[in-house]
């Protein structure tokens, strides 16, 4: 019987002929932690009494960077001290890194055939580059620090085949929301979501990253996109070391197959309080207090270019604060060199350094009581970005930018 890509990668990394449902102990290519999950991992590692597997450890402070208060400064210092004391080369400090998942892609850690664990739920993102990447707990991360290995249950795979051509104005975010509307928030729990079809092949890598990132919101353990010329081009001058191109066999056994006609997908909005609570953009008309573009979901240079295209020669509505937060220092530098920051600031927007910030209701854009935000982030749970009475709507960056101008959720076509 043939194997899925996930089954093949877990087999390769464990040395066992593994299939879905099997338990295996696998070697990891990399283990990633941030400033929130890293301190707990360090504590767990310190109880083991071994030297760290330094070449596999990646530390990327991002959630509360720069530190917002004394407690966050203590957390940040703990992971930085660990990195310095143990000569961890892959430590990406303020000014050199960014949001952890973006950095893992940019800096060449994610690549076809790799198995990567991250102490953050949106580690699924690296599936866009044909990795199997899984979110784990911080204690498990500490064990990997010491051993380079972890046990896993090999996940079943759901195949999502999207055929045809996407409609004008449809972004990767809209594809992700449409898929979530089909699966629900738990329809892929502990599954691998594998994407295929002509519509997927047409998408650029940044759009695939957005989709892969949001498989977490369906409960998925990981995601997977096949390697193609776009994958190879993205990896050029980025990837670290060799990689192994893997794909599912024609006779692989899938848990289920979801077939979608690309023409069914239209620009969409996830309304409170679930990313799976999706409505067509044309049916949502809600006044907003904040518009937020950023995060590991949609804070890439392509997203900022799209926002700047909408904002150019327009003004942010006086009722709205617009925040644009690049996903990495590399993205910030590129936006600066292309003049995009000027466009956004001249429109009345605020452009910041890179951080997770308001995405998790941490700081830099936290919502007050009853405030409404349209955001390019990945979650709109109760209280996700601030006060429990606030409301978050999710949409693609062009819609967020257009809404900032309109003062309400609306379409770029209205600008």
C-alpha positions as CSV (number, residue, x, y, z in Angstrom):
1,X,0.0,0.0,0.0
2,X,1.2,3.5,-0.9
3,X,2.0,6.2,1.7
4,X,1.1,9.8,2.2
5,X,3.8,12.4,2.4
6,X,3.3,12.6,6.2
7,X,3.7,8.8,6.5
8,X,6.9,8.9,4.4
9,X,8.5,11.7,6.4
10,X,7.8,10.1,9.7
11,X,9.1,6.8,8.4
12,X,12.3,8.4,7.2
13,X,12.9,10.3,10.4
14,X,12.1,7.3,12.7
15,X,13.7,4.5,10.7
16,X,10.4,2.6,11.0
17,X,8.0,1.5,8.2
18,X,5.3,3.8,9.7
19,X,1.6,4.3,8.7
20,X,-1.1,6.5,10.2
21,X,-1.9,5.6,13.7
22,X,1.5,4.2,14.5
23,X,3.6,5.6,17.3
24,X,7.2,6.4,16.5
25,X,10.3,8.1,18.0
26,X,11.6,10.4,15.3
27,X,14.7,12.5,14.9
28,X,13.9,16.2,14.4
29,X,15.7,18.5,11.9
30,X,14.9,21.5,14.1
31,X,13.1,22.5,17.3
32,X,11.9,26.1,17.6
33,X,10.9,28.1,20.7
34,X,10.1,31.7,21.3
35,X,10.2,34.0,24.3
36,X,6.9,32.7,25.7
37,X,7.5,29.0,25.3
38,X,11.3,29.0,25.5
39,X,11.6,29.6,29.3
40,X,9.6,26.5,30.1
41,X,11.6,24.5,27.6
42,X,14.8,25.7,29.3
43,X,13.5,24.6,32.7
44,X,12.6,21.2,31.4
45,X,16.0,20.8,29.6
46,X,17.8,21.7,32.8
47,X,16.2,18.8,34.7
48,X,17.6,16.3,32.2
49,X,21.3,17.0,32.8
50,X,22.6,16.7,29.2
51,X,24.3,19.0,26.8
52,X,22.0,20.7,24.2
53,X,21.8,19.4,20.7
54,X,22.8,22.9,19.6
55,X,22.6,22.6,15.8
56,X,18.9,21.7,16.0
57,X,17.8,24.4,18.4
58,X,16.3,27.7,17.0
59,X,15.3,30.5,19.4
60,X,13.2,33.4,18.1
61,X,11.9,35.9,20.6
62,X,8.7,37.4,19.1
63,X,5.6,37.5,21.2
64,X,6.6,40.3,23.6
65,X,9.6,41.8,21.8
66,X,10.7,44.4,22.5
67,X,9.7,43.4,26.1
68,X,6.5,45.3,27.2
69,X,7.1,45.0,31.0
70,X,9.3,43.5,33.6
71,X,7.8,40.0,33.4
72,X,8.3,39.9,29.7
73,X,11.8,41.2,30.0
74,X,12.6,38.4,32.5
75,X,11.2,35.8,30.0
76,X,13.2,37.3,27.1
77,X,16.4,37.4,29.2
78,X,16.0,33.7,30.2
79,X,16.0,32.5,26.6
80,X,18.7,34.9,25.6
81,X,21.0,33.8,28.4
82,X,20.4,30.2,27.5
83,X,21.4,30.9,23.9
84,X,24.5,32.9,24.9
85,X,25.6,30.4,27.6
86,X,25.3,27.5,25.2
87,X,26.6,29.1,22.1
88,X,23.3,28.6,20.2
89,X,24.0,29.9,16.7
90,X,20.4,30.0,15.7
91,X,19.3,32.7,18.1
92,X,17.5,35.6,16.3
93,X,17.5,38.6,18.5
94,X,15.6,41.8,18.1
95,X,16.6,43.5,14.9
96,X,17.6,40.2,13.3
97,X,14.5,38.0,13.5
98,X,10.8,38.6,13.7
99,X,7.7,36.5,14.1
100,X,9.0,32.9,14.6
101,X,7.2,31.2,11.7
102,X,8.2,33.8,9.2
103,X,11.8,33.6,10.3
104,X,11.8,29.8,10.1
105,X,10.8,30.1,6.4
106,X,13.0,33.0,5.5
107,X,16.2,31.7,7.1
108,X,16.0,28.3,5.3
109,X,15.1,26.0,8.2
110,X,11.9,24.8,6.5
111,X,12.4,22.7,3.4
112,X,11.0,19.6,1.7
113,X,11.1,16.3,3.6
114,X,12.1,17.8,6.9
115,X,10.4,17.2,10.3
116,X,10.3,20.2,12.5
117,X,8.7,20.8,15.8
118,X,7.9,24.2,17.3
119,X,6.6,25.2,20.7
120,X,3.8,27.3,19.1
121,X,0.5,26.1,17.6
122,X,1.1,27.7,14.2
123,X,4.2,25.7,13.4
124,X,1.9,24.1,10.7
125,X,3.0,27.0,8.5
126,X,6.2,25.2,7.2
127,X,4.0,22.7,5.4
128,X,3.9,25.4,2.6
129,X,7.5,24.3,1.9
130,X,6.7,20.6,2.0
131,X,7.9,20.1,5.5
132,X,6.0,18.2,8.2
133,X,6.0,20.7,11.0
134,X,4.1,20.2,14.2
135,X,3.2,22.3,17.2
136,X,4.2,20.7,20.6
137,X,4.4,21.7,24.2
138,X,7.2,23.5,25.8
139,X,8.2,20.6,28.1
140,X,8.5,18.4,25.0
141,X,10.7,21.1,23.4
142,X,13.0,20.8,26.4
143,X,13.4,17.1,25.8
144,X,14.2,17.7,22.2
145,X,16.9,20.3,23.3
146,X,18.6,17.4,25.0
147,X,17.9,14.4,22.7
148,X,17.0,15.8,19.3
149,X,14.1,13.3,19.3
150,X,10.4,13.1,20.2
151,X,7.7,10.5,20.0
152,X,4.7,11.1,17.7
153,X,1.6,9.4,16.6
154,X,1.6,9.4,12.8
155,X,-1.4,11.5,11.7
156,X,-4.0,10.5,9.1
157,X,-4.2,12.8,6.1
158,X,-7.1,14.7,4.7
159,X,-6.6,15.7,1.1
160,X,-8.0,19.0,0.0
161,X,-8.1,19.2,-3.8
162,X,-8.9,22.7,-5.2
163,X,-9.3,22.7,-8.9
164,X,-9.9,25.5,-11.5
165,X,-9.1,29.2,-11.3
166,X,-9.6,31.4,-8.3
167,X,-11.8,34.5,-8.8
168,X,-10.5,38.0,-9.0
169,X,-9.8,39.4,-5.5
170,X,-9.5,36.0,-3.9
171,X,-6.4,35.6,-1.7
172,X,-4.8,32.7,0.2
173,X,-6.6,34.0,3.3
174,X,-10.0,33.6,1.5
175,X,-9.0,30.0,0.5
176,X,-8.1,29.2,4.1
177,X,-11.3,30.7,5.4
178,X,-13.4,28.8,2.8
179,X,-11.7,25.5,3.8
180,X,-12.3,26.2,7.5
181,X,-16.0,26.8,6.7
182,X,-16.1,23.3,5.3
183,X,-14.1,21.5,8.0
184,X,-15.2,23.5,11.0
185,X,-12.8,24.4,13.9
186,X,-12.2,20.8,14.8
187,X,-12.7,18.9,11.5
188,X,-9.0,18.0,11.1
189,X,-8.1,17.4,14.7
190,X,-4.7,15.6,14.8
191,X,-4.8,15.2,11.0
192,X,-2.4,16.3,8.3
193,X,-4.1,18.6,5.8
194,X,-2.6,18.0,2.3
195,X,-3.4,20.6,-0.4
196,X,-3.4,19.9,-4.1
197,X,-5.0,20.9,-7.4
198,X,-4.5,23.5,-10.1
199,X,-5.7,26.4,-7.9
200,X,-3.1,25.6,-5.3
201,X,-0.4,25.3,-8.0
202,X,-1.3,28.8,-9.1
203,X,-0.8,30.3,-5.7
204,X,2.5,31.9,-4.7
205,X,4.5,30.6,-1.7
206,X,3.3,33.5,0.6
207,X,-0.3,32.6,-0.1
208,X,0.4,28.9,0.6
209,X,2.0,30.0,3.9
210,X,-1.2,31.7,4.9
211,X,-3.3,28.6,4.2
212,X,-0.8,26.3,5.9
213,X,-0.8,28.6,8.9
214,X,-4.5,28.5,9.3
215,X,-4.8,24.7,9.2
216,X,-4.2,25.0,12.9
217,X,-7.6,26.5,13.2
218,X,-9.1,23.3,12.0
219,X,-7.2,21.4,14.7
220,X,-4.7,20.0,12.2
221,X,-1.4,18.5,13.5
222,X,0.4,19.6,10.3
223,X,-0.1,20.6,6.7
224,X,1.6,19.7,3.4
225,X,1.9,21.3,0.0
226,X,3.8,19.5,-2.8
227,X,7.1,20.8,-4.0
228,X,7.0,22.6,-7.4
229,X,9.1,25.2,-9.2
230,X,7.8,28.0,-6.9
231,X,9.0,26.1,-3.9
232,X,12.4,25.6,-5.4
233,X,12.7,29.3,-6.4
234,X,11.8,30.3,-2.8
235,X,14.4,28.1,-1.4
236,X,17.2,29.4,-3.6
237,X,19.8,31.3,-1.5
238,X,17.8,30.5,1.6
239,X,17.8,26.8,2.4
240,X,20.3,25.4,4.9
241,X,21.7,22.1,3.7
242,X,20.2,19.5,1.5
243,X,16.6,18.5,1.4
244,X,14.5,15.6,0.1
245,X,11.5,16.1,-2.1
246,X,8.6,13.9,-0.9
247,X,5.1,13.4,-2.3
248,X,2.2,11.1,-1.6
249,X,1.8,8.0,-3.6
250,X,-1.0,7.7,-6.0
251,X,-2.4,4.8,-4.0
252,X,-1.9,6.4,-0.6
253,X,-4.8,6.0,1.9
254,X,-6.4,9.2,2.9
255,X,-8.8,9.7,5.9
256,X,-11.0,11.7,3.5
257,X,-10.8,13.8,0.3
258,X,-12.4,17.2,0.0
259,X,-12.9,18.4,-3.6
260,X,-13.5,22.1,-4.1
261,X,-14.2,24.1,-7.2
262,X,-12.1,27.3,-7.0
263,X,-14.9,29.4,-8.5
264,X,-16.9,28.7,-5.3
265,X,-14.5,30.8,-3.3
266,X,-15.0,34.5,-2.9
267,X,-13.5,37.3,-0.8
268,X,-14.6,36.4,2.7
269,X,-14.7,37.5,6.4
270,X,-14.6,35.3,9.5
271,X,-17.0,36.9,11.9
272,X,-16.8,36.5,15.7
273,X,-15.9,34.3,17.5
274,X,-14.4,31.6,15.3
275,X,-12.1,31.5,12.2
276,X,-14.6,28.9,10.8
277,X,-17.5,31.3,11.2
278,X,-17.2,32.6,7.6
279,X,-19.4,34.9,5.6
280,X,-19.0,36.4,2.1
281,X,-17.4,39.9,2.3
282,X,-20.4,41.3,0.4
283,X,-22.7,40.4,3.3
284,X,-20.7,42.0,6.1
285,X,-21.0,45.7,6.8
286,X,-19.7,46.6,10.3
287,X,-18.1,49.8,11.5
288,X,-14.6,49.3,12.9
289,X,-12.3,51.0,15.4
290,X,-9.1,49.3,14.4
291,X,-7.6,47.7,11.2
292,X,-4.6,45.4,11.8
293,X,-2.2,44.0,9.2
294,X,0.5,41.6,10.4
295,X,1.3,38.3,12.1
296,X,2.6,35.0,10.9
297,X,-0.5,34.7,8.8
298,X,-0.4,37.9,6.7
299,X,2.5,40.1,7.6
300,X,4.7,39.3,4.7
301,X,6.1,41.8,2.1
302,X,3.5,40.7,-0.4
303,X,0.8,41.6,2.1
304,X,2.2,45.0,2.8
305,X,2.5,45.7,-0.9
306,X,-1.1,44.9,-1.4
307,X,-2.1,47.1,1.5
308,X,0.0,50.0,0.3
309,X,-1.6,49.7,-3.2
310,X,-5.0,50.2,-1.6
311,X,-3.9,53.0,0.7
312,X,-1.9,55.1,-1.8
313,X,-3.4,58.5,-2.3
314,X,-6.1,57.7,0.3
315,X,-6.6,58.6,4.0
316,X,-7.4,56.3,6.9
317,X,-10.9,57.1,8.2
318,X,-10.6,59.4,11.3
319,X,-12.6,56.9,13.4
320,X,-10.1,54.1,12.7
321,X,-6.5,53.4,13.8
322,X,-4.6,51.4,11.2
323,X,-1.6,49.3,12.4
324,X,0.8,47.5,10.0
325,X,3.2,45.2,11.7
326,X,5.8,43.4,9.4
327,X,6.4,39.7,10.1
328,X,10.2,40.0,10.2
329,X,13.1,42.4,10.1
330,X,13.7,41.3,6.5
331,X,10.1,42.3,5.6
332,X,10.6,45.6,7.4
333,X,13.8,46.3,5.5
334,X,12.1,45.5,2.2
335,X,9.1,47.7,2.9
336,X,11.5,50.5,3.8
337,X,13.5,50.1,0.6
338,X,10.3,50.0,-1.6
339,X,8.8,53.1,0.0
340,X,5.8,51.2,1.3
341,X,6.3,52.6,4.9
342,X,5.9,56.1,3.5
343,X,2.7,55.3,1.7
344,X,1.2,53.7,4.8
345,X,2.3,56.5,7.1
346,X,1.2,59.3,4.7
347,X,-2.3,57.6,4.6
348,X,-2.5,57.9,8.4
349,X,-1.4,54.4,9.3
350,X,1.0,53.3,12.0
351,X,3.9,51.1,10.9
352,X,5.9,49.4,13.6
353,X,8.8,47.0,14.1
354,X,8.2,43.3,14.0
355,X,6.3,41.6,16.9
356,X,3.4,39.3,17.6
357,X,2.0,42.1,19.7
358,X,-1.8,42.6,19.4
359,X,-2.4,39.3,17.5
360,X,-2.6,37.5,20.8
361,X,-3.8,40.5,22.8
362,X,-0.4,41.1,24.2
363,X,0.4,44.7,23.5
364,X,0.7,47.3,20.6
365,X,-2.9,47.4,19.5
366,X,-4.9,45.7,22.3
367,X,-8.7,46.3,22.0
368,X,-10.8,48.1,24.6
369,X,-14.3,47.3,25.7
370,X,-16.7,46.8,22.7
371,X,-14.1,47.9,20.2
372,X,-14.2,46.2,16.7
373,X,-11.2,45.2,14.7
374,X,-10.7,43.8,11.3
375,X,-7.5,41.9,11.2
376,X,-5.3,39.8,8.9
377,X,-4.4,37.5,11.8
378,X,-5.5,34.0,12.4
379,X,-7.8,34.0,15.4
380,X,-10.9,35.9,16.5
381,X,-11.9,34.1,19.7
382,X,-13.5,35.9,22.6
383,X,-11.0,38.3,24.0
384,X,-8.3,37.2,21.6
385,X,-7.0,40.8,20.9
386,X,-8.1,42.4,24.1
387,X,-11.3,43.0,26.2
388,X,-13.7,40.1,26.2
389,X,-16.4,42.4,24.8
390,X,-14.3,43.4,21.8
391,X,-14.9,41.8,18.5
392,X,-12.4,40.6,15.8
393,X,-13.2,40.0,12.1
394,X,-10.6,38.2,9.9
395,X,-10.0,39.1,6.3
396,X,-7.2,39.4,3.7
397,X,-4.9,42.4,3.8
398,X,-6.5,44.2,0.9
399,X,-9.9,44.1,2.7
400,X,-8.3,45.3,5.9
401,X,-6.7,48.2,4.1
402,X,-9.9,49.1,2.3
403,X,-11.9,48.9,5.5
404,X,-9.4,51.3,7.2
405,X,-10.3,53.9,4.6
406,X,-14.0,53.2,4.6
407,X,-14.4,53.1,8.4
408,X,-16.3,49.9,8.0
409,X,-15.7,46.4,6.7
410,X,-15.8,46.8,2.9
411,X,-14.3,45.7,-0.4
412,X,-11.2,47.1,-2.2
413,X,-13.4,47.6,-5.2
414,X,-15.2,50.4,-3.3
415,X,-11.9,52.4,-3.1
